[in-house]
Amino acid sequence: MELERCLLDKEINKMLKELLQIPRNIIVSIGPVGCLNVLYNESIRENKNEKLYTFPVNEIEMLSGEHINNLEKSLIEIINEKYEEIDSIIIYKTCGDILMCSDFNLLIKRIKKEYGIIVKVLERGPISKRKILPKERLKNLLTELKEELNQNEKIINIKKAKSKGKIQHYIPPIVSDYSGVCSALYSSKILKVVISPGGCKTPIIYDEIRNINESIVYCSTMGEIEILLGDIKELNEKIKNVLIKNKKIDFIVIIKTVVPAITGMDIESIAEKVEKETNLPVISLNTSGFSNYYSGVSLALKNLGKKFMKENKKKKNSVNILGYTPLTFGKIEKLKPFFLTIKNLKLEIQSIFSHRLSLEAIEKSTCAELNLVLSHEGIELAEFMKKEYDIPYIIVNVVGRYSMEKMKEELGKYFNLEYKQDIKYKEIDERKVLIISSPVMAENIRQILKLDFGLTEIKAVSFIRKSGKMKKAYQHKYIKEIEMIEEEGKLKLLEEKYNPDIIVGDLIYQRIFEGNKIFIPMIHPGYSTKLYMDYEYEYCGENGYNYLKKFL
């Protein structure tokens, strides 16, 4: 076993690139969200996104095998819609299905019998690489596919029907929980050790929109014996070698991914051993690769609080910022108007969870008199600090002009500061708006379109498969009006029925909707990662107001 540093490189999924060139063929990649997003990015770069479908699977579906039945239903929908355009389908399966020995044979036989469509299965990931090199595996598949297509006859008289969109085609899978953890703990003072056969390194690099070389993230390369036994005997020595090169590490975080989650690896015991051997504090985080980045960020922040926070004397007129993540808000420079407002109110920021965290920043955070929560990812930490350290919190809206004035008013009252209210209400605008974003950001935008621009007919949704780990956060009153949608087809159907005049969302959603509508790009890196990082957009304070005004 080795520990490999997650660093920027020009690595491209060469196998996917070749698969995308196969005529009259589509690729369906199935597995946990942590394994799928990178494929979407590559297909966009190749301008072949119409050939790729992704089928995110949760842990229960994977362990029970139910995902194979669900996949078959979705493939039949695709065939009914695209029958005249395709002759074959390649199912691209990941480490989870390889480990579970998932059997797709019945699915393959039924689809060939009913529709005359050839279905092949291709393995990807580090476990498959150890059995046969990717180049050889691909060569064998292409040879078999060519032979079967030459001997095959498609079934005629298939009635065309529109897909319900349970499988994702236009919208990429959301960034995973373990990538969320690595993003939340972006720092040169925190050593992140990702326990994996090795393939999880690539999505972590893709999902980080900042320069990952400035964060210390290492990924293990577990072998078959280590996977089966769940023991990584060499890990302590490998970590010690990393620490020799990185003298300023404050603490270590052990992060679980898909394979150790399926095998039930006890990373808590591993963390205890590492802590004993290195004499550094160690946190273990039970992420899985099946859940979204929201739950990963939330889990990381709450565990930092539990491990490192201690009682401190409160510092007058001081605050913490909780729930910042570039996966929701983009680079921190986007929040400049927000930080300027805090500064103008003569309030001192103790710590930002999470931006370049250190042990010192975490420990001093309990000096704050108030926590300002930016997202639902920060709610669990806020609740913890309220209970353990008697620090109240408020959820603040950072979008638009009205939000800054409202925040000044709230903070002015709380800290007994002089403040002159300067809020002007707009006349009612009857145009209909559809907002698609993270739960809190969707609510933020909804409020500001109403208060800054007088828009009242607004439907705010979040494209999200909810994680049970964040049940309390999803129940928070701040986001009670946000509709959570899990399927691409249901989002499309909602848009068709609601028929908005204006749509606000990431550029990835623009590909779904038809018609002459005003589309306001609001980048959500938790889905599009680096794809649109160069797009010039704003949301915060006066900058956000002026940006939105251009479209409205």
C-alpha positions as CSV (number, residue, x, y, z in Angstrom):
1,M,0.0,0.0,0.0
2,E,1.1,3.5,-0.8
3,L,-0.1,7.0,0.0
4,E,-0.4,9.1,-3.2
5,R,-0.7,12.9,-3.0
6,C,-3.7,14.5,-4.7
7,L,-2.2,17.0,-7.1
8,L,-3.3,18.8,-10.2
9,D,-2.4,17.0,-13.4
10,K,-3.6,16.5,-16.9
11,E,-4.9,13.0,-16.4
12,I,-7.8,12.2,-18.7
13,N,-10.0,9.1,-18.6
14,K,-8.7,7.6,-21.9
15,M,-11.1,4.7,-21.8
16,L,-14.1,6.9,-21.6
17,K,-12.8,9.0,-24.4
18,E,-12.6,6.0,-26.7
19,L,-16.1,4.7,-25.6
20,L,-17.6,8.1,-26.5
21,Q,-16.4,7.6,-30.1
22,I,-18.4,4.3,-30.6
23,P,-21.1,5.1,-33.1
24,R,-24.8,4.4,-32.3
25,N,-23.9,3.6,-28.7
26,I,-24.6,5.1,-25.3
27,I,-22.7,4.7,-22.0
28,V,-24.5,4.3,-18.7
29,S,-22.2,4.8,-15.7
30,I,-23.6,3.3,-12.6
31,G,-22.4,3.6,-9.0
32,P,-22.0,6.0,-6.0
33,V,-22.0,9.7,-6.8
34,G,-18.4,9.9,-5.8
35,C,-17.5,7.8,-8.9
36,L,-19.6,9.5,-11.5
37,N,-19.1,13.3,-11.6
38,V,-15.7,13.1,-13.2
39,L,-17.1,11.2,-16.2
40,Y,-19.7,14.0,-16.9
41,N,-16.9,16.6,-16.9
42,E,-14.9,14.5,-19.4
43,S,-17.9,14.0,-21.7
44,I,-18.5,17.7,-21.8
45,R,-14.9,18.4,-22.7
46,E,-15.2,15.9,-25.6
47,N,-18.5,17.5,-26.7
48,K,-20.1,14.0,-26.4
49,N,-22.4,14.5,-23.4
50,E,-25.4,13.3,-25.3
51,K,-23.8,9.8,-25.2
52,L,-23.4,9.6,-21.4
53,Y,-26.0,8.8,-18.8
54,T,-25.2,8.5,-15.1
55,F,-27.1,6.4,-12.6
56,P,-26.3,7.3,-9.0
57,V,-26.9,4.5,-6.5
58,N,-27.3,4.7,-2.7
59,E,-25.7,2.3,-0.2
60,I,-28.9,0.3,0.5
61,E,-29.6,-0.2,-3.3
62,M,-26.0,-1.3,-3.8
63,L,-26.0,-3.8,-0.9
64,S,-29.4,-5.2,-1.8
65,G,-28.8,-5.4,-5.5
66,E,-32.0,-3.4,-6.1
67,H,-30.1,-1.0,-8.2
68,I,-29.8,-3.5,-11.1
69,N,-33.6,-3.8,-11.3
70,N,-33.9,0.0,-11.2
71,L,-31.3,0.3,-13.9
72,E,-33.1,-2.1,-16.2
73,K,-36.3,0.0,-15.9
74,S,-34.3,3.1,-16.8
75,L,-32.5,1.5,-19.7
76,I,-35.9,0.4,-21.1
77,E,-37.1,4.0,-20.9
78,I,-33.9,5.2,-22.8
79,I,-34.4,2.5,-25.4
80,N,-38.0,3.5,-26.0
81,E,-36.9,7.1,-26.4
82,K,-33.7,6.6,-28.4
83,Y,-34.4,3.3,-30.2
84,E,-33.8,4.6,-33.7
85,E,-30.5,6.2,-32.7
86,I,-28.8,3.3,-30.8
87,D,-27.7,-0.2,-31.4
88,S,-25.8,-0.9,-28.2
89,I,-25.4,0.2,-24.6
90,I,-22.2,-0.1,-22.4
91,I,-22.8,-0.3,-18.7
92,Y,-19.7,1.3,-17.0
93,K,-19.5,-0.2,-13.5
94,T,-17.4,0.9,-10.6
95,C,-15.6,-0.7,-7.6
96,G,-18.8,-1.1,-5.6
97,D,-20.3,-3.5,-8.1
98,I,-17.0,-5.3,-8.7
99,L,-16.7,-5.8,-4.9
100,M,-20.3,-6.9,-4.6
101,C,-20.0,-9.2,-7.7
102,S,-23.2,-7.6,-9.0
103,D,-24.7,-9.7,-11.8
104,F,-26.0,-7.9,-14.9
105,N,-26.5,-11.0,-17.0
106,L,-30.3,-11.3,-16.7
107,L,-30.7,-7.6,-17.6
108,I,-28.4,-8.1,-20.6
109,K,-30.4,-11.1,-21.9
110,R,-33.8,-9.6,-21.4
111,I,-32.9,-6.4,-23.2
112,K,-31.4,-8.2,-26.1
113,K,-34.4,-10.5,-26.4
114,E,-37.1,-7.8,-26.1
115,Y,-35.4,-5.0,-28.1
116,G,-32.4,-6.5,-30.0
117,I,-30.1,-4.0,-28.3
118,I,-26.6,-5.3,-27.3
119,V,-25.6,-4.5,-23.7
120,K,-22.0,-4.9,-22.6
121,V,-20.5,-4.4,-19.1
122,L,-17.2,-2.7,-18.7
123,E,-15.4,-2.4,-15.3
124,R,-13.5,0.7,-14.3
125,G,-11.4,1.7,-11.3
126,P,-8.3,0.5,-9.5
127,I,-9.6,-3.0,-8.6
128,S,-10.3,-3.8,-12.2
129,K,-6.9,-2.5,-13.2
130,R,-5.2,-5.1,-11.1
131,K,-7.0,-7.9,-13.0
132,I,-6.4,-6.7,-16.5
133,L,-5.0,-3.5,-17.9
134,P,-7.6,-1.0,-19.1
135,K,-6.3,-0.9,-22.6
136,E,-6.6,-4.7,-22.9
137,R,-10.1,-4.7,-21.3
138,L,-11.3,-2.1,-23.7
139,K,-9.8,-3.9,-26.7
140,N,-11.6,-7.1,-25.7
141,L,-14.9,-5.4,-25.2
142,L,-14.8,-3.6,-28.6
143,T,-13.9,-6.8,-30.4
144,E,-16.9,-8.6,-28.7
145,L,-19.2,-5.7,-29.4
146,K,-18.3,-5.6,-33.1
147,E,-18.9,-9.4,-33.5
148,E,-22.3,-9.3,-31.7
149,L,-23.5,-6.3,-33.6
150,N,-22.6,-8.0,-36.9
151,Q,-24.7,-11.0,-35.9
152,N,-27.6,-9.1,-34.3
153,E,-31.0,-8.0,-35.6
154,K,-32.9,-5.2,-33.9
155,I,-36.6,-5.7,-33.1
156,I,-38.9,-3.7,-35.3
157,N,-42.1,-1.8,-34.3
158,I,-40.9,-0.4,-31.0
159,K,-43.2,2.3,-29.9
160,K,-41.3,5.5,-29.1
161,A,-42.0,6.9,-25.7
162,K,-40.4,9.8,-23.7
163,S,-38.1,8.9,-20.8
164,K,-39.2,9.8,-17.3
165,G,-35.7,10.9,-16.5
166,K,-35.0,8.8,-13.5
167,I,-31.5,8.3,-14.9
168,Q,-29.4,11.5,-15.1
169,H,-28.4,12.7,-18.5
170,Y,-28.2,16.5,-18.5
171,I,-27.5,17.1,-14.8
172,P,-24.2,15.7,-13.4
173,P,-24.2,13.7,-10.2
174,I,-23.6,15.9,-7.1
175,V,-20.1,16.1,-5.6
176,S,-19.7,13.3,-3.0
177,D,-19.4,13.4,0.8
178,Y,-15.7,12.6,0.9
179,S,-14.9,15.3,-1.6
180,G,-17.0,17.6,0.5
181,V,-14.9,16.8,3.5
182,C,-11.6,17.4,1.6
183,S,-13.1,20.8,0.4
184,A,-14.2,21.8,3.9
185,L,-10.7,20.9,5.3
186,Y,-8.8,22.7,2.6
187,S,-5.6,23.7,4.4
188,S,-1.9,23.1,4.5
189,K,-2.2,22.4,8.3
190,I,-4.6,19.5,8.1
191,L,-3.4,16.2,6.7
192,K,-6.4,14.4,5.0
193,V,-5.9,10.7,4.4
194,V,-8.5,9.1,2.1
195,I,-8.8,5.4,2.6
196,S,-9.4,3.9,-0.9
197,P,-8.1,1.4,-3.4
198,G,-6.7,4.5,-5.2
199,G,-9.4,5.6,-7.6
200,C,-11.0,8.2,-5.3
201,K,-8.0,10.4,-5.9
202,T,-9.2,11.6,-9.3
203,P,-12.7,12.8,-8.2
204,I,-11.2,14.7,-5.3
205,I,-8.9,16.5,-7.7
206,Y,-11.7,17.3,-10.1
207,D,-14.1,18.4,-7.4
208,E,-11.8,21.0,-5.7
209,I,-12.2,24.3,-7.5
210,R,-9.2,25.9,-5.8
211,N,-5.6,24.8,-6.2
212,I,-5.6,21.4,-4.5
213,N,-1.8,21.5,-4.4
214,E,-2.1,24.0,-1.6
215,S,-4.1,21.5,0.5
216,I,-2.5,18.3,1.9
217,V,-4.6,15.4,0.7
218,Y,-3.3,11.9,0.3
219,C,-5.1,8.8,-1.0
220,S,-4.2,5.2,-0.1
221,T,-3.8,2.4,-2.7
222,M,-5.4,-0.5,-0.8
223,G,-4.6,-4.0,-2.2
224,E,-7.0,-6.9,-2.3
225,I,-5.8,-8.4,1.1
226,E,-6.2,-5.0,2.8
227,I,-9.7,-4.6,1.3
228,L,-10.8,-8.0,2.5
229,L,-9.2,-7.9,6.0
230,G,-9.9,-4.2,6.6
231,D,-6.5,-3.7,8.1
232,I,-3.8,-1.3,6.8
233,K,-0.7,-2.2,8.7
234,E,1.6,0.0,6.7
235,L,-0.5,3.1,7.1
236,N,1.2,4.5,10.2
237,E,4.7,4.4,8.6
238,K,3.4,6.0,5.4
239,I,1.7,8.8,7.4
240,K,4.9,9.3,9.4
241,N,6.8,9.8,6.1
242,V,4.3,12.4,5.0
243,L,4.7,14.2,8.3
244,I,8.4,14.4,7.8
245,K,7.8,16.4,4.6
246,N,5.1,18.5,6.2
247,K,6.2,19.9,9.5
248,K,3.3,22.3,10.1
249,I,0.5,19.7,10.3
250,D,-1.9,20.4,13.2
251,F,-4.0,17.3,13.0
252,I,-4.9,14.3,10.8
253,V,-8.3,13.3,9.3
254,I,-9.0,9.7,8.2
255,I,-11.7,9.7,5.5
256,K,-13.7,6.6,4.4
257,T,-14.8,6.0,0.8
258,V,-16.9,3.5,-1.1
259,V,-14.9,0.3,-0.7
260,P,-14.2,0.6,3.0
261,A,-17.8,1.6,3.5
262,I,-19.1,-1.5,1.8
263,T,-16.6,-3.8,3.7
264,G,-17.4,-2.1,7.0
265,M,-13.8,-1.2,7.7
266,D,-13.3,0.1,11.2
267,I,-11.6,3.4,10.6
268,E,-12.2,4.6,14.2
269,S,-9.7,1.9,15.4
270,I,-7.3,2.9,12.6
271,A,-7.5,6.5,13.7
272,E,-6.7,5.6,17.3
273,K,-3.6,3.7,16.2
274,V,-2.5,6.6,14.0
275,E,-3.0,9.1,16.9
276,K,-1.0,6.9,19.2
277,E,1.9,6.4,16.7
278,T,2.1,10.1,15.5
279,N,1.3,11.9,18.7
280,L,-1.0,14.2,16.7
281,P,-4.8,14.5,17.1
282,V,-6.7,12.3,14.6
283,I,-10.4,12.4,13.5
284,S,-12.1,9.6,11.6
285,L,-15.0,10.5,9.3
286,N,-17.4,7.8,8.1
287,T,-18.2,9.1,4.7
288,S,-19.1,6.6,2.0
289,G,-19.1,8.1,-1.5
290,F,-22.8,7.4,-1.7
291,S,-23.9,10.7,0.0
292,N,-23.7,14.3,-1.2
293,Y,-21.1,16.9,-0.3
294,Y,-23.6,18.7,2.0
295,S,-23.4,15.8,4.4
296,G,-19.7,15.6,4.1
297,V,-19.1,19.3,4.9
298,S,-21.6,19.1,7.8
299,L,-20.0,15.9,9.2
300,A,-16.5,17.4,9.0
301,L,-17.5,20.7,10.7
302,K,-19.4,19.1,13.6
303,N,-16.6,16.6,14.3
304,L,-14.0,19.4,14.4
305,G,-16.2,21.1,17.0
306,K,-16.5,17.9,19.1
307,K,-12.8,17.1,19.0
308,F,-11.1,20.5,19.4
309,M,-13.4,23.2,20.8
310,K,-13.0,24.2,24.4
311,E,-14.6,26.9,26.6
312,N,-13.2,30.4,26.2
313,K,-14.0,33.8,27.5
314,K,-16.3,35.6,25.1
315,K,-14.8,38.5,23.1
316,K,-17.0,41.5,22.7
317,N,-18.4,42.2,19.2
318,S,-17.0,39.0,17.6
319,V,-18.6,36.4,15.3
320,N,-17.8,33.2,13.5
321,I,-18.9,32.4,10.0
322,L,-20.2,28.8,9.7
323,G,-21.1,26.9,6.6
324,Y,-18.9,28.5,3.9
325,T,-18.0,26.0,1.2
326,P,-16.8,26.8,-2.3
327,L,-18.9,23.9,-3.5
328,T,-22.0,26.1,-2.8
329,F,-20.6,29.7,-2.8
330,G,-17.7,29.5,-5.2
331,K,-14.4,31.1,-4.3
332,I,-14.4,33.1,-1.1
333,E,-13.7,36.4,-3.1
334,K,-17.4,36.2,-4.1
335,L,-18.3,37.0,-0.5
336,K,-16.3,40.3,-0.4
337,P,-19.4,42.5,0.1
338,F,-20.4,40.3,3.1
339,F,-17.0,40.6,4.8
340,L,-16.9,44.3,4.1
341,T,-20.3,44.7,5.8
342,I,-18.9,42.8,8.9
343,K,-15.9,45.0,8.9
344,N,-17.9,48.3,8.6
345,L,-20.0,47.2,11.6
346,K,-16.7,46.9,13.5
347,L,-17.3,43.3,14.2
348,E,-14.3,40.9,14.5
349,I,-14.4,37.5,12.8
350,Q,-12.9,34.8,14.9
351,S,-13.0,31.9,12.6
352,I,-14.5,30.9,9.2
353,F,-15.8,27.3,8.9
354,S,-14.4,26.5,6.6
355,H,-11.7,28.6,5.1
356,R,-8.0,27.7,5.6
357,L,-8.7,26.2,9.0
358,S,-6.1,25.5,11.6
359,L,-6.2,24.1,15.2
360,E,-5.8,27.7,16.5
361,A,-8.7,28.9,14.5
362,I,-11.0,26.1,15.7
363,E,-10.0,26.6,19.3
364,K,-10.5,30.3,19.4
365,S,-13.9,30.1,17.7
366,T,-15.6,29.7,21.1
367,C,-14.6,33.3,21.9
368,A,-17.3,34.5,19.5
369,E,-20.6,36.0,20.8
370,L,-22.6,35.0,17.7
371,N,-22.4,32.5,14.9
372,L,-23.5,33.6,11.4
373,V,-24.6,30.6,9.4
374,L,-24.4,30.8,5.6
375,S,-25.7,27.3,4.6
376,H,-27.5,24.3,5.9
377,E,-24.1,22.6,5.9
378,G,-23.3,24.8,8.9
379,I,-26.5,24.2,10.9
380,E,-25.3,21.1,12.9
381,L,-22.1,22.8,14.0
382,A,-24.2,25.9,15.0
383,E,-26.6,23.8,17.0
384,F,-23.6,22.0,18.7
385,M,-22.0,25.3,19.6
386,K,-25.3,26.7,20.9
387,K,-25.7,23.7,23.2
388,E,-22.2,23.3,24.4
389,Y,-20.8,26.8,24.5
390,D,-24.0,28.9,24.7
391,I,-23.3,30.7,21.4
392,P,-26.5,31.6,19.5
393,Y,-26.7,31.7,15.8
394,I,-28.6,33.3,13.0
395,I,-28.9,32.2,9.4
396,V,-27.8,35.1,7.2
397,N,-28.7,35.8,3.6
398,V,-25.7,37.1,1.6
399,V,-27.5,37.5,-1.7
400,G,-28.5,40.9,-3.0
401,R,-28.8,44.5,-1.7
402,Y,-31.7,43.9,0.7
403,S,-29.9,41.1,2.5
404,M,-27.0,43.2,3.5
405,E,-29.3,45.9,4.9
406,K,-31.3,43.3,6.7
407,M,-28.2,41.7,8.1
408,K,-26.9,45.2,9.3
409,E,-30.3,45.6,11.0
410,E,-30.1,42.2,12.8
411,L,-26.5,42.6,13.9
412,G,-27.1,46.2,14.9
413,K,-29.8,45.1,17.3
414,Y,-27.9,42.1,18.6
415,F,-24.7,44.1,19.3
416,N,-26.3,47.4,20.2
417,L,-24.7,49.1,17.2
418,E,-25.9,52.3,15.6
419,Y,-27.6,51.6,12.3
420,K,-29.7,53.6,10.0
421,Q,-32.0,51.4,7.9
422,D,-31.9,52.0,4.2
423,I,-34.3,49.5,2.6
424,K,-36.5,50.4,-0.4
425,Y,-39.3,48.1,-1.6
426,K,-39.8,47.4,-5.3
427,E,-43.2,47.4,-7.1
428,I,-44.7,44.0,-7.8
429,D,-43.4,42.1,-10.8
430,E,-45.8,39.3,-11.9
431,R,-43.3,37.3,-13.9
432,K,-42.9,33.7,-12.8
433,V,-39.4,32.5,-11.6
434,L,-37.9,29.1,-11.1
435,I,-34.8,28.9,-8.9
436,I,-32.6,25.8,-8.7
437,S,-29.8,25.8,-6.2
438,S,-28.6,24.4,-2.9
439,P,-31.4,24.6,-0.2
440,V,-30.2,27.7,1.6
441,M,-29.0,29.5,-1.5
442,A,-32.3,28.8,-3.2
443,E,-34.1,30.4,-0.3
444,N,-31.7,33.3,-0.3
445,I,-32.3,34.0,-3.9
446,R,-36.1,33.6,-3.5
447,Q,-36.1,36.3,-0.7
448,I,-34.0,38.7,-2.7
449,L,-35.9,38.5,-6.0
450,K,-39.0,39.4,-4.0
451,L,-37.5,42.1,-1.8
452,D,-35.0,43.7,-4.3
453,F,-37.0,43.3,-7.5
454,G,-40.6,42.8,-6.5
455,L,-41.0,39.3,-8.0
456,T,-43.7,37.4,-6.1
457,E,-44.4,34.3,-8.2
458,I,-41.4,32.2,-7.3
459,K,-40.8,28.5,-7.0
460,A,-37.5,27.5,-5.4
461,V,-36.2,24.0,-5.6
462,S,-33.1,22.0,-4.8
463,F,-32.0,19.1,-7.0
464,I,-30.9,16.8,-4.2
465,R,-31.2,13.3,-2.9
466,K,-31.5,14.0,0.9
467,S,-29.1,12.4,3.3
468,G,-30.5,10.9,6.5
469,K,-27.3,12.2,8.3
470,M,-28.6,15.8,7.9
471,K,-32.3,15.2,8.9
472,K,-32.3,18.1,11.4
473,A,-30.8,20.5,8.9
474,Y,-33.4,19.7,6.2
475,Q,-36.1,20.3,8.7
476,H,-34.9,23.8,9.6
477,K,-37.6,26.4,9.2
478,Y,-35.3,28.6,7.0
479,I,-35.6,26.1,4.1
480,K,-39.2,24.8,4.8
481,E,-40.5,26.3,1.5
482,I,-37.8,24.7,-0.7
483,E,-39.0,21.8,-2.7
484,M,-36.4,18.9,-2.9
485,I,-36.4,17.0,-6.2
486,E,-34.4,13.8,-6.7
487,E,-35.0,13.0,-10.4
488,E,-34.0,14.8,-13.5
489,G,-37.3,13.9,-15.2
490,K,-39.4,15.4,-12.3
491,L,-37.4,18.6,-12.5
492,K,-38.2,18.9,-16.2
493,L,-41.9,18.1,-15.6
494,L,-42.1,20.7,-12.9
495,E,-40.6,23.3,-15.2
496,E,-43.1,22.4,-18.0
497,K,-46.1,22.6,-15.7
498,Y,-45.0,25.8,-13.9
499,N,-43.8,27.4,-17.2
500,P,-41.6,30.1,-15.6
501,D,-40.6,33.3,-17.4
502,I,-37.2,33.4,-15.6
503,I,-34.9,30.5,-14.5
504,V,-32.1,31.0,-12.0
505,G,-29.5,28.2,-11.8
506,D,-26.2,26.7,-12.8
507,L,-25.5,26.6,-16.5
508,I,-25.8,22.8,-16.5
509,Y,-29.6,23.3,-16.1
510,Q,-29.8,25.5,-19.3
511,R,-29.5,22.3,-21.4
512,I,-32.7,20.8,-20.0
513,F,-35.2,23.6,-20.6
514,E,-36.6,24.8,-23.9
515,G,-38.4,27.9,-25.0
516,N,-37.8,31.7,-24.8
517,K,-37.0,32.2,-21.2
518,I,-34.7,34.5,-19.3
519,F,-31.9,32.3,-17.9
520,I,-29.8,33.8,-15.0
521,P,-26.6,31.8,-14.5
522,M,-25.8,31.2,-10.8
523,I,-22.9,28.7,-10.7
524,H,-23.2,25.8,-8.3
525,P,-19.8,24.1,-8.2
526,G,-21.2,21.3,-6.1
527,Y,-22.6,20.1,-9.5
528,S,-20.6,21.7,-12.2
529,T,-17.2,21.7,-10.3
530,K,-14.6,23.5,-12.5
531,L,-16.7,23.6,-15.7
532,Y,-17.8,27.2,-15.3
533,M,-15.3,28.6,-12.9
534,D,-14.3,31.3,-15.4
535,Y,-17.9,32.5,-15.8
536,E,-18.4,36.0,-14.4
537,Y,-21.3,35.9,-12.0
538,E,-22.1,37.6,-8.7
539,Y,-24.7,37.1,-5.9
540,C,-23.4,38.8,-2.8
541,G,-24.6,42.3,-1.7
542,E,-24.5,45.2,-4.2
543,N,-22.5,43.1,-6.6
544,G,-25.2,40.5,-6.6
545,Y,-28.0,43.1,-7.0
546,N,-26.3,44.6,-10.0
547,Y,-25.7,41.2,-11.6
548,L,-29.3,40.2,-11.2
549,K,-30.5,43.6,-12.4
550,K,-28.8,43.1,-15.8
551,F,-31.2,40.2,-16.5
552,L,-34.3,41.6,-14.9
